[in-house]
């Protein structure tokens, strides 16, 4: 995974808007601002060839629904061959390294086992997530939208997931050898440790990331049994954000769940289930001491973005820094493996 080089003039208006959206997401700015630029991209993509230039010359670009003052300014300057001022500002303020350290590990990370699209609670279509991953130098990703019981996140029923799998297959076929899009899910771990999706649908997926999203204050013994049951399930490949904690961000903070981490990680090691190093700054999950425990026990790891927008895919840099600092061997990080090795692991 690499960082994107700053854009230089001349720049296509759509690419200028995409890059602004990416930088806004990367720096965790307000979602409404992001939506304005991402929406403007789609408006321009729906226009006939040459219409953008004609409207800029006629001064009617803001007559289009979804094009406001800021997005119009970017479009107009790009059409005139200039590097838009708004883009310059974002590149100067938010285009630098996300974190100091972890560069070697970040470069080695070529995959992602946990990310979302607008099919559940993500902000962008699947193809935009894929395009950005390609630009970042990734080689593969697993689409893991939510399962049905997480209604607040528009979780996928078996019927919706089936339709998504058809789309994933079409997108992957169109990519040739350049990139691989794998079919997956972030499945809820239910109270008894069972999984929130049918066995038939889980069997159709390339990879399953399983996470606890409900009853995070469950008693220690019950939570331990719940998590051990899930990571021991042969359908589960990755244990997502295992403590459920929040350490910063707009949703406030939340303490980590109470469970016997040694018992859970020993089950992960026994059943070849990777422990996720969730790279989102508001999660930073697991905490360092639990990564060290999982490392001692012999677990595999997955440095994942948990991205809900294209600009968040690069957040794996935070997880890479932690993995390097804590001495996690690269060969035990499944997101550094090539896609065929990943497929062999999940099938095994």
C-alpha positions as CSV (number, residue, x, y, z in Angstrom):
1,X,0.0,0.0,0.0
2,X,1.3,3.4,-1.0
3,X,0.2,7.0,-0.5
4,X,-1.1,8.9,-3.5
5,X,1.1,11.4,-5.1
6,X,-0.3,15.0,-5.2
7,X,-2.2,15.8,-8.3
8,X,-0.6,18.4,-10.7
9,X,-2.2,20.6,-13.3
10,X,-3.8,19.9,-15.7
11,X,-6.2,17.6,-14.0
12,X,-9.6,16.2,-15.1
13,X,-12.5,17.7,-13.2
14,X,-13.7,14.3,-12.1
15,X,-10.3,13.3,-10.8
16,X,-10.0,16.6,-9.0
17,X,-13.3,16.0,-7.3
18,X,-12.4,12.4,-6.5
19,X,-9.1,13.5,-4.9
20,X,-10.8,16.2,-2.8
21,X,-13.3,13.6,-1.6
22,X,-10.5,11.2,-0.8
23,X,-8.5,13.7,1.2
24,X,-11.6,14.8,3.1
25,X,-12.3,11.2,4.0
26,X,-8.7,10.5,4.8
27,X,-8.6,13.4,7.3
28,X,-12.0,12.4,8.8
29,X,-13.7,15.7,7.9
30,X,-17.5,16.2,8.1
31,X,-19.5,13.7,6.1
32,X,-21.7,16.3,4.5
33,X,-18.7,18.0,2.9
34,X,-17.5,14.6,1.6
35,X,-20.9,13.8,0.2
36,X,-21.0,17.1,-1.7
37,X,-17.8,16.2,-3.6
38,X,-18.6,12.5,-4.1
39,X,-22.1,13.4,-5.3
40,X,-20.6,15.9,-7.8
41,X,-18.4,13.2,-9.2
42,X,-21.5,11.2,-10.1
43,X,-23.3,14.2,-11.6
44,X,-20.3,14.8,-14.0
45,X,-20.1,11.1,-14.9
46,X,-23.8,11.2,-16.0
47,X,-23.3,14.1,-18.4
48,X,-22.8,13.8,-22.1
49,X,-19.2,14.2,-23.5
50,X,-18.2,17.9,-23.7
51,X,-21.1,19.1,-21.5
52,X,-19.0,20.0,-18.6
53,X,-16.8,22.3,-20.7
54,X,-19.8,23.8,-22.4
55,X,-21.5,24.6,-19.0
56,X,-18.4,26.1,-17.6
57,X,-18.0,28.4,-20.5
58,X,-21.7,29.4,-20.4
59,X,-21.6,29.8,-16.6
60,X,-24.3,27.3,-16.0
61,X,-22.5,24.5,-14.1
62,X,-24.3,25.4,-10.9
63,X,-27.6,24.9,-12.6
64,X,-27.0,21.2,-12.2
65,X,-28.6,19.6,-9.1
66,X,-25.8,18.6,-6.8
67,X,-23.2,21.2,-7.9
68,X,-22.7,23.9,-5.3
69,X,-20.3,26.8,-5.0
70,X,-17.3,24.7,-3.7
71,X,-17.6,21.9,-6.2
72,X,-18.3,24.3,-9.1
73,X,-15.1,26.2,-8.2
74,X,-13.1,22.9,-8.5
75,X,-14.7,22.0,-11.8
76,X,-14.2,25.5,-13.3
77,X,-10.6,25.7,-12.4
78,X,-9.9,22.2,-13.6
79,X,-11.6,22.9,-16.9
80,X,-9.4,26.0,-17.4
81,X,-6.3,23.8,-16.9
82,X,-5.6,25.1,-13.4
83,X,-5.0,23.1,-10.2
84,X,-8.1,24.0,-8.2
85,X,-7.4,26.1,-5.1
86,X,-9.6,23.9,-2.9
87,X,-7.6,20.8,-4.0
88,X,-4.3,22.7,-3.4
89,X,-5.4,23.4,0.2
90,X,-6.5,19.9,0.9
91,X,-3.2,18.4,-0.5
92,X,-1.1,20.8,1.6
93,X,-3.0,20.3,4.8
94,X,-4.0,16.6,4.6
95,X,-1.8,15.0,2.0
96,X,1.1,14.1,4.3
97,X,1.8,10.8,6.1
98,X,-0.9,9.7,8.4
99,X,1.5,8.4,11.0
100,X,5.2,8.3,11.6
101,X,6.6,4.8,11.4
102,X,5.4,1.6,9.9
103,X,6.3,2.5,6.4
104,X,7.9,-0.9,5.6
105,X,4.9,-2.7,6.9
106,X,2.5,-0.4,5.1
107,X,4.3,-1.1,1.8
108,X,4.1,-4.9,2.5
109,X,0.3,-4.8,3.1
110,X,-1.4,-5.5,-0.2
111,X,-4.8,-6.7,0.9
112,X,-7.7,-5.8,3.2
113,X,-10.2,-8.2,4.9
114,X,-12.6,-5.6,6.3
115,X,-14.3,-2.7,4.4
116,X,-17.8,-1.5,3.5
117,X,-19.7,-0.1,0.6
118,X,-22.9,1.8,0.1
119,X,-24.7,-1.6,0.2
120,X,-24.6,-1.3,4.0
121,X,-23.2,1.7,5.9
122,X,-20.4,2.7,3.6
123,X,-20.5,5.9,1.6
124,X,-19.4,4.9,-1.9
125,X,-20.2,2.2,-4.5
126,X,-18.1,-0.9,-4.7
127,X,-16.4,0.1,-7.9
128,X,-15.1,3.4,-6.3
129,X,-13.7,1.4,-3.4
130,X,-11.9,-0.9,-5.8
131,X,-10.6,1.9,-8.0
132,X,-9.1,3.7,-5.0
133,X,-7.5,0.4,-3.7
134,X,-5.9,0.0,-7.1
135,X,-4.6,3.5,-7.0
136,X,-3.1,2.8,-3.5
137,X,-1.2,-0.1,-4.9
138,X,-3.3,-2.9,-3.3
139,X,-3.6,-6.2,-5.0
140,X,-6.8,-7.6,-3.4
141,X,-9.6,-6.7,-1.0
142,X,-12.6,-8.5,0.6
143,X,-15.9,-6.7,0.5
144,X,-17.4,-7.2,4.0
145,X,-20.7,-5.4,4.3
146,X,-22.8,-6.0,7.4
147,X,-25.1,-8.9,8.1
148,X,-28.9,-8.5,8.5
149,X,-29.4,-8.0,12.2
150,X,-27.3,-4.8,12.2
151,X,-30.3,-2.9,10.9
152,X,-28.8,0.5,11.8
153,X,-26.0,-0.3,9.3
154,X,-28.4,-1.5,6.6
155,X,-27.2,-5.1,7.0
156,X,-27.6,-7.5,4.0
157,X,-30.3,-10.2,4.1
158,X,-29.5,-13.4,2.3
159,X,-31.3,-12.2,-0.8
160,X,-29.5,-8.9,-0.9
161,X,-26.1,-10.6,-0.2
162,X,-26.8,-13.0,-3.1
163,X,-27.4,-10.1,-5.4
164,X,-24.2,-8.4,-4.2
165,X,-22.2,-11.6,-4.9
166,X,-23.3,-11.4,-8.5
167,X,-22.1,-7.8,-8.8
168,X,-18.8,-8.7,-7.0
169,X,-18.2,-11.5,-9.5
170,X,-18.9,-9.1,-12.5
171,X,-16.6,-6.4,-11.1
172,X,-13.8,-9.0,-10.4
173,X,-14.1,-10.5,-13.9
174,X,-13.7,-7.0,-15.4
175,X,-10.4,-6.4,-13.5
176,X,-8.5,-9.2,-15.1
177,X,-5.1,-9.9,-13.4
178,X,-4.7,-6.4,-12.2
179,X,-6.7,-6.7,-9.0
180,X,-8.8,-9.3,-7.2
181,X,-12.1,-8.4,-5.5
182,X,-13.1,-11.2,-3.0
183,X,-16.6,-11.8,-1.7
184,X,-17.1,-11.6,2.0
185,X,-19.1,-10.3,4.9
186,X,-18.7,-8.8,8.4
187,X,-21.0,-11.1,10.1
188,X,-22.4,-10.4,13.5
189,X,-21.5,-12.7,16.3
190,X,-24.8,-13.4,18.0
191,X,-25.3,-13.8,21.8
192,X,-24.7,-17.6,21.7
193,X,-21.7,-17.3,19.4
194,X,-23.6,-18.3,16.2
195,X,-23.4,-16.2,13.1
196,X,-25.9,-13.8,11.6
197,X,-26.2,-15.3,8.2
198,X,-27.3,-18.6,6.7
199,X,-24.9,-21.5,6.4
200,X,-25.6,-21.6,2.6
201,X,-24.6,-17.9,2.1
202,X,-21.6,-18.2,4.3
203,X,-20.5,-21.1,2.2
204,X,-20.5,-19.0,-0.9
205,X,-18.1,-16.4,0.4
206,X,-14.3,-16.2,0.0
207,X,-13.7,-14.9,3.5
208,X,-15.7,-14.1,6.6
209,X,-14.8,-11.5,9.2
210,X,-16.9,-12.0,12.4
211,X,-17.4,-9.2,14.9
212,X,-19.4,-8.4,18.1
213,X,-21.7,-5.4,17.7
214,X,-24.4,-5.9,20.4
215,X,-24.5,-6.5,24.1
216,X,-20.9,-5.4,24.5
217,X,-21.3,-5.3,28.3
218,X,-22.2,-8.9,28.4
219,X,-20.7,-10.7,31.5
220,X,-17.1,-12.0,31.1
221,X,-17.8,-15.7,31.1
222,X,-20.7,-15.4,28.6
223,X,-18.7,-13.1,26.3
224,X,-15.8,-15.5,26.4
225,X,-18.0,-18.4,25.4
226,X,-19.7,-16.3,22.7
227,X,-16.3,-15.3,21.1
228,X,-14.7,-18.7,21.4
229,X,-17.7,-20.3,19.7
230,X,-17.5,-17.8,16.8
231,X,-13.7,-18.0,16.2
232,X,-13.9,-21.8,16.4
233,X,-16.5,-21.9,13.6
234,X,-14.8,-23.2,10.4
235,X,-16.7,-20.5,8.4
236,X,-14.9,-17.7,10.3
237,X,-11.5,-16.4,9.1
238,X,-11.0,-13.1,10.9
239,X,-12.0,-11.9,14.3
240,X,-12.9,-8.2,13.9
241,X,-12.3,-5.4,16.4
242,X,-12.3,-7.9,19.3
243,X,-12.8,-5.6,22.3
244,X,-15.4,-3.3,20.6
245,X,-13.8,-0.2,22.3
246,X,-13.9,3.3,21.1
247,X,-11.1,5.6,22.2
248,X,-11.9,8.8,20.3
249,X,-14.1,10.3,17.6
250,X,-17.6,11.6,17.0
251,X,-19.3,8.7,18.6
252,X,-17.6,9.3,21.9
253,X,-15.6,6.7,23.8
254,X,-16.6,3.2,24.9
255,X,-14.8,0.8,27.2
256,X,-13.6,-2.6,25.9
257,X,-15.7,-5.7,26.4
258,X,-14.7,-8.0,29.3
259,X,-13.6,-11.5,28.2
260,X,-10.8,-14.0,28.7
261,X,-8.5,-12.9,25.9
262,X,-6.1,-15.8,26.4
263,X,-9.0,-18.3,25.9
264,X,-10.3,-16.4,22.8
265,X,-6.8,-16.1,21.2
266,X,-5.9,-19.7,21.9
267,X,-9.1,-20.7,20.0
268,X,-8.1,-18.4,17.2
269,X,-4.7,-20.0,17.0
270,X,-6.1,-23.5,17.1
271,X,-8.6,-22.8,14.4
272,X,-6.4,-20.6,12.2
273,X,-8.6,-17.5,12.7
274,X,-6.7,-14.3,12.3
275,X,-7.0,-11.6,14.9
276,X,-7.7,-8.2,13.3
277,X,-5.6,-5.2,14.0
278,X,-8.4,-2.7,13.2
279,X,-6.7,0.4,11.9
280,X,-9.5,3.0,12.5
281,X,-8.1,5.6,14.9
282,X,-11.3,5.7,16.9
283,X,-11.0,1.9,17.5
284,X,-7.3,1.2,17.7
285,X,-8.5,-2.3,18.5
286,X,-7.1,-4.6,20.0
287,X,-5.0,-2.5,22.5
288,X,-1.3,-3.1,22.4
289,X,-1.2,-5.5,25.3
290,X,-3.7,-7.8,23.6
291,X,-1.8,-7.8,20.4
292,X,1.3,-8.8,22.4
293,X,-0.8,-11.6,24.0
294,X,-2.0,-12.9,20.6
295,X,1.5,-12.7,19.3
296,X,2.8,-14.8,22.2
297,X,0.0,-17.4,21.7
298,X,0.9,-17.7,18.0
299,X,-2.1,-16.1,16.2
300,X,-2.3,-14.9,12.7
301,X,-3.2,-11.2,12.2
302,X,-5.0,-9.1,9.6
303,X,-4.2,-5.4,9.4
304,X,-7.5,-4.1,8.1
305,X,-8.9,-0.6,7.3
306,X,-12.5,-1.2,8.3
307,X,-13.0,1.6,5.7
308,X,-16.5,3.0,5.1
309,X,-15.2,5.4,2.4
310,X,-12.4,5.3,-0.2
311,X,-10.2,7.8,1.6
312,X,-10.3,5.5,4.7
313,X,-8.6,2.6,2.9
314,X,-5.2,4.2,3.6
315,X,-5.9,4.1,7.3
316,X,-4.1,0.7,7.3
317,X,-1.0,2.9,7.9
318,X,-2.1,3.2,11.5
319,X,-2.4,-0.6,11.9
320,X,0.9,-1.1,10.1
321,X,2.7,1.2,12.5
322,X,1.3,-0.7,15.5
323,X,2.2,-4.1,14.0
324,X,5.8,-3.0,13.3
325,X,6.3,-1.4,16.6
326,X,4.9,-4.4,18.5
327,X,7.1,-6.9,16.5
328,X,4.4,-8.8,14.6
329,X,6.2,-10.8,12.0
330,X,5.1,-9.9,8.4
331,X,4.6,-13.5,7.5
332,X,1.9,-13.8,10.2
333,X,-0.1,-10.9,8.7
334,X,-2.5,-12.3,6.2
335,X,-3.0,-8.9,4.5
336,X,0.7,-9.2,3.3
337,X,0.0,-12.5,1.6
338,X,-0.8,-12.8,-2.1
339,X,-4.4,-13.6,-3.0
340,X,-3.8,-17.3,-3.9
341,X,-2.2,-17.9,-0.5
342,X,-5.2,-16.1,1.1
343,X,-7.6,-18.3,-0.8
344,X,-5.7,-21.4,0.2
345,X,-5.9,-20.3,3.9
346,X,-9.6,-19.6,3.9
347,X,-10.4,-22.8,2.1
348,X,-8.3,-24.8,4.5
